[in-house]
Each structure stands twice: as C-alpha cells, then as structure tokens.
Amino acid sequence: MNEFDAVQELADALLFEGYVLYPYRASDGKNRVRWQFGVLMPPDYALVDPSERSWSQTECLLDGDDALLTVRLRFLQAQWRHVLNADKAEVTFLATDDATYRPWDEAVVRTVDITTRLQKFPREVPFHLAGGTETEAIGTAGFLRRTRKPITGTVALSLKKLNGPYGVTRLRIRVENTTPNGSSERVGALRQALIAHHVMVAADGCRFLSLLEPPEWAGAYAAGCENVGLYPVLAGDLLLSSPIILYDHPRIAPESTGDLYDATEIDEILSLRTMTLTEEEKREARGTDPRTAELLDRIDSMPPEFQDRLHGTIRYLRKVTEPEPVSKPWWDPGNDASVSPSTDTVQVGDVAVGNGTKVRLRPGVRRADAQDMFLTGRLGTVVAVLSDVDGETHVAVALDGEEGEVQRSHGRYLYFSPDELEPLK
C-alpha cells in the first residue's frame, strides 16, 4: 500500500476544487478562465501581476532529525483542447449523439516524488514536464486535439535544528515554478502554471508536530514557522500542506457521493441545480470534460436516500442529548443581572446615551464599513447599549423613518462605537 493512499481522496478533492464550475459548460464565462486555489505562475507573469506568486513555502516541525522523508508534490498542468471536424479543420463546436464538444482548457494530474534522508539536506530537485500534442478521434464526427506547453520547476528542501532540549527540527519545502519566457496574458500563463498544487510528506523515523494545536512546549517553535501559499496540517501520520487552510486530520464527509468540482459550493445545492439542467445543457456538460460526464451520470442516478443524506447530519448526538449545564454563560444577558442592554447607558460627552436617545451618526473613517459612509449625518434612535467580551462598548441604533421601522421589526440594527454618535439634546 502506498504511504499516501490514506489521504489520496482528500488530496484529489483539493486538486480539483474549482476545476470546472456549475453549470459545467465550456461555453460558460466562468469556465473560460481557470480560477483555482494554489496556482504558481511562471515568474515572468508574477512580475507583471504581483497578486500572483511563482513560489510557495511550507515550514513544519519534526520531533527528531533522523528519518527517511518522502515528499510528494501534486498539481494540474493545463492543456488547451481544440475541436476539429472530420476534415481536421478547427470548428467552434462538434455535436454527437451524446455530447457537444467546444474548445476548452482541460488539465492533467502531475506528480513529483522525492525520497531522501534528513542527513542529506539541503537538497534542490528540479523537474521538467515536456510539452506535446495529442489527437483523439470522436467516433467519425471529428477530433479533439490537445496541446501542452513545457513547464519547469524546483522543489527545495532544507532543515534547521532548533535550539532547546526537545530535539525539534524545522523542515522547509519551497516549491517554485521556474518556467522561462512565460506569457504576459493570464490565460497563456495558466497553461504553464502549477495549478492547485499541494504537498504531502511522510517521515519514517520521527513524527510531525501540529502547528494548529502544538504541545505547550512547542508553541514558540510553531509560531516561528512561516508558510506562504500553502499551510500544513496533520493527516494521520502524514503532513498535508494545502492551499486551502484545513483543520488537523481533515476528511471527506461520508455523506458526499463524489466530487462536484465547484469552488467550495454545498453538495446539496449543486446536486439539485445540476438536476435542473436541460438536456441540451447536459449534452454540452458531458462534452466539457470526462469528469463532468461522470458527475452528471452520478447525480442523474442518485437514489432518494442519498439525496436525503445531503440535506443535513447530526454528528455529535451526545452533545444534542445531554442536559443543559446548570450554570449558564456569564455573557448571556438573560442570565446576568449586571447586563441590561435596554437600560444600560454610556457617556458621550455630557450625555448618558441609552435606549431612546436621539443621535446623529458620525461613522469613523478608518474603522467603519465602507457602506457606513453613506450614513454620515443620518438621524437615528438608540435601541440598546452592549459590551463585548473584550470590554468594548457597542451602541445599537435604528434609523429614523421607514428604514428604522423595518430594522425594529426584524430586530436587526446598526452598531456604532460611542465616539461615532452625536447626541441630540
């Protein structure tokens, strides 16, 4: 059994999260440009667009310095697909009995494996993916021609023994896209990018320490780790460094029937929406990618009991059924006589502001929500004075007029700090 098999399903979910978006058609604007997590662009494009990066860094902690380390880098390589008719001339679409094919950027899974002992650090391992062109016949109707451009990159591994009596080692893994002469256009650059990249690490001979919940003695070590573009969490005995921040020991929900590829959308909503696609829309979705064809087949044949499972699940019955604690939280205003939002006041200048006080709104420029700027000078009435767990005071205000009547009926107010209010005497 491969040491990474235990997290393979989870790693695949990360790899294809946002790969193709509902309604799963290549012609849809959302799917004409790829927006996935964990993209490393060629360095030339990263210079043009500083919002993109060409490298990532993972730092993690090991409780020793003698282990056999296996590092696996996984990512997608884009390939653009041309549609050809039976004469091998490019066309905008190709229709068969089952599917409608359009030009689209697909992707293939790439893996780079490195195995080494910790004593052999530092190491820098280059990798190269060749370009190429492949042609696939679609019955007798035409062809699909797929073209890939070359990609080069490096995985650099370094180690630092940390001071102290605990024998802790900090491992750094830097992944870099070094592809030269990249396109200055985003679509072209994505064709030479490391898309949805993530790193898995196995250490035979020592164990990883959690950065999210480190042992008390390792808290300072964990705080000193610098992670850029990826964040490492424990996954059983392995380390998984992901572009989506996860909890330690993440897993796929057992209710999920398979990948839906959209960007962190809810399974039930996506499944129901997919069921509403017309037959023509489904034909194009089937021709967009083999994965979307499989998705449609799975959802179309989903038994009702599987649909019910997506609707909601109680995972912790003990917490649901156990009796309520006798002592209720001190911060519950209904159980703390020292707190009374409807009668408490706060001093603003020489005025005690409380429920019923008329005020003029003066939202703070630096800390207010941008939409609050439109409230400057508006009149309202204080409804309650509240304090948060940090001891800060917040004043609930209902606007005067019809807006305030709606706010009162819903119990949803605007909140300001005392220095943002001008009492009307």
N, C-alpha and C positions, 0 to 999 in steps of 0.2 A: 504493500500500500504506500503510495506517495505521501510524504510528510505533510503536504499542503492540501490533501484531499478533504480534510475535515473542514476547511474554510473555503473550499472551491465554490460552493453555491453562493456564499456571501460575496466572494470576490467577483464572481460573474455579475451579480446584481450591481455592484459598484461600477464595473466595467461598462455596462450597458444602460446605466441610469441616464436618461435624457437622450439616448441614442436615436430614437425616432419618436416624434411627438404625435399625440392624438390630433387629427383623425387619421394618422398613419399613412398619409398620401404624399408621394414625392412632389406633387404639384403644389402642395400647401406651402405658404410662405414660411411657416415655422420650420419646415424641413428642407428648405433650400440653402440654409446656412446652419452649420452644426454649432450648438451651444451646449457643450458637455462640461462636467466637472473635471478638474485635474488635467488641463491642457498645457503642455510645454511646447511653445512655438519655436521655430528657428530663431537664432539670436539676432539676425538682421531685422526680423519683424518686431521682436521685442524692443529693439532700439527705436523703431518707428512708433510703436504703441506701448507706452510704459505701463498700461493696465494689464498687459500680458507678460508672462515670465517665460524664460527659456530653461530654468533650472528649479529644482526643489531640494529641500534638505530635511532629512529625518534624523533626530537625535533621540536615543533611548538609553536605558540603563540595564546593565547586566551585573549579576551578583558574583562575578568572577572574571578571570582573564585568560582562561584556558578552555576553549570549546571549538568544536567543528561547526562553522557557521555556513548556512545555506541561505542565500539571498535570491529572491525571485522578483524581478521587475516585469509587470504586465501592462500592456497598453493596446490601443487600437491604432492601426495605420489606415488612413483613408485611401480609397481608390474610387476614381470617378468612372461612372458607368455610362457609356454611350449606347444608344438604341439604334440598330441597323435593320433595314428591311431585307427581304430575301436576296436583293442585289448588292447587299452590303453598303448601301448608301445610308447616311445618317438621317433619322426621322425624329419628330418630336414625340411620337408615341407609337407603340406597337400593341395591337389588341389580339388576344387569342380567346379561345372559348372560356378559359378560366381566369385570366388576369389581363390587366392593362399595364404595360411597362413604359416608364418615362425615364429620361436621364436623371441620374441622382448620384450623390456621393455615398457609397457604401463604406464599410470598414472591415478589416480582418484583424484577428487577435494575434498579438506578437508577445513573445516571452523571452526574457534574458535571464539565465540562471548562472549564479556564481557560487562555488563551494570553496571554502578556504578555512584554515585555522587562524585563530586570532593572533598568534605569534607572527604571522606573515603580513601583518598590516604595517603601513598603509598599502592599499592596492588601488589601482585605477584600471578598470576594464572597459575598453572601447567596444562598441558594437556597430554593425553596419547592416542595413536592410536594403537589398537591391531593388531597383525599380523593375518594371516589366509590363507586358501587355498580354492579356488572355482573352480568348473569344469563346463564347458559349452559344450553341445553337438553341433556339426556342422553337422546337418542332420544325415545321417547314415555313413558319411565318417570317423568321428573321433571326437576328443575332443580338447578343449583348457583348459589348467589348469593354473590358475593364483595364484601366491603366493606373499604375502606381509609380510614384517618384521615389528616388532613393532617400534614405534617412540615415544619419549617423548620430551617435551619442556616446556618452560615457557614464559608467557607474563608479564613483569614487568611494572607497571605504577607508575610514580612519578610526583610530582608537585612542582614548586617553584614560589612564588610570587616575582616579580621583583621590584626593587627599582624604585621610581618615582611616579608622580601624576596620571599616566594613568590607573592604575588598571590592568596591564598586567600580565598574568600568563604564565609560560613556562611549557608545558607538555612534558614529556619524555616517550616514549614507546620503551622498549627493548624486542626484540624477540630473544629467544635463543633455539638452538637445544641441548638438554641435553642427547640424546640417548647414553647409555653406551656401551662399548665394540664394537665400530664400526669397520668396515672393514678397512684394510690398503690399499686396492686396490680401485681405484676411482669408478669403476663400482659397486662394492659392497657397497661403502659408499653412492653412489647416491640413493641406494634402502632404505636408512634410512635418507635421506635428506629432508629438506623443500624446494621444488623446485618452482621457480617463485613466491616466497612469496611476498605479499604486504599487506598493512594495510589501512583500511578505518575507518574514525572516524566521528561520528555525535555528536554535542553538542547542547542540548536543554536548552537554558538559556543564552548563550553567543555565540560569533562568532569567527571564526578563522581569523587571520591576515596573509596576503600574505608574504612569505619570499622572493619571487622574486621581487615584487613591493610593499614593505611595505609603509604605510604612512610615511611622512617625520619624524614625531616624533618617529616612531618605528624602524627607520633604525638601530640604535645601538643594539636594542633588537634582531632584525633579524640576524644581523651579529654575535651575540653571540650564536646562535643555532648551535649545532654540529650534523650532520646527517651522519650516517655510513651505507652504503649498500642500503639505501633507501633515497628518497628525497620527501618531502611533497609539494603538490601543492593544490590550491583550486579547488574544483569541485562542482560548485554551492554553496550550504550552507555547503557542506561536505569537509573533508580533505581526499586526496588520497595520500598515501606515496608509491612511486613506485620505483622499481629497475632501471627503465628507466626514465631519467630526462625529465619531460614534462613541458609545459607552464601551467599557471593557466587556469582553465576551459577548459581542453582538450576535444575533442570529436572525434568520428569516422567520417571519411569523408563520406558524403552522397552518393558519387559515389561507395563506396565499397559495393560489393554484399555479403560479408561474409568473415569469417576468412580463411586465406591461410597458417597460422601456421609457415611459414618460418621466418627466423630471419631478420626482418625489410626489406624484399625484396619488390619491387614495384609490386602492384597488376596486372598491365597490363602485365608486363614481365612474371610473374609467371603464369598468366592465359594462355597466348599464349604458353608458354613452356609446360604447362600441356596438352594442346590440341594436342601437337605433340607426346605424349607418345603412344607407340604401344599398341595393345590390350593385349598382354602378360604382359607388364609393368603395365597397368591399373588393370589387374587381381590381381597382387601382391599388388599394392597400395590399392585396395579395401580390401584386407585381412590384411593389416598392422594395421588399426585402424578404428573404426566406423566413426571417424571424417574425415579421408581421403576418405572414401567411399562416405560420404555426399558431400565433396568438389568436387570429380570427377563428381557426378551427377549434381551438380550446374553448373559447368563450361561447361559440355557437353550440357546442355540445356539452356545456356545463350543466350538471344536474341541479335541480332546485335546492337540494340540501347544501350544495357547495356555495350557491348564491346566498343562502341564509347565513352561512358561516362568516361571510364577508361583512355582514351587517353590524355585528358587534360581539365582543367576547369579554367575559369577566375572567381575569387571570388569577385574582387573589381572593378566593372565596372566604378564606379565614378573616381577612380584613373587612369583608362585607358583612359577615355574620356575627362577628364578635361584638359584645355590648359596648356602648359608648363609654368612654372614661368618665369617672365621677367628676374630676376636676376639669373644667373647660378652659380653653386657652385664655390667657390674661388679655390678649389683644382683641377678644370678641366684645364689642361694645355692649352687647346684650347681657353680658355676664360680668362686666367690670363697672362697678358703680362710680369709679373715678373718671370714666369716659362717658360723655354725653354730647355727641356731635350737634344735636338740635338745640342745646342750651349753652354749650361752651362758647367762649369768646376769645378773640385775640386782639391785642392792642395794635392799632395802626395810627401812628401819631398820638393824638389825644382822644381817639375814639375807640371804644370797645366794640369791635366788629363781630357780629354773630348773626344767628338766624333772623331774617327780616331786615337787615341793614341794606340800604340802597348804596350802590357803589358804581364808580366809573372804572372801566377796565384799562389798565396800562401794562400790557404784556411785556416782559423783559425781552430785549432784543437778542441777547446772547443765548438764553436758555429756553425760550419759548418755541413751541412747534411753529413751523412756517405759516400754517393756516391761522394761528392766533394773531398774526399781524393784522388780519382783517377785522379783528375785534377791538383794535385800539380806539378808545373813545366811546365805545358802546356802553349802555347802561344795563345794570342787572341787579338782582337781589340775592343776598347771601342766603343759602339754604342750610349749610352745616359747616362746622369747623372740625377738622380731623387731624390726627397726628399719626405719622408712620412709625415703623419700628426703629428708625434711626433718629427719632425725635424731631423730625421736620414737620412743620405745620402746613396744611393744605386747606384752602377755603373753596367749598363747592358753591358755584354761582349759577343761577338760572337767569337767562337773558330776559329783559322786559319785552312784552309783546307776545305774538303768537308763537315765536320760537321757544320762549320760556315756558309757555303752556304745554307744548309738546314735550320739552325736557322734564317738566314736573310729572306729566302723565306716565312717562317711561322710567322715571327715577334715574335719568342719565344727565349729569350736569357737567359744566366746565369747571376745571380746577386750576387755581392760581395760588402762588405764594402771597403772603400778606403784603409784601412791598410792591406787588403788581396791582394793588387795589387803591383807589382814591375814594374814601368815604364821602358821601354827600350829606352834609349836616342839615 
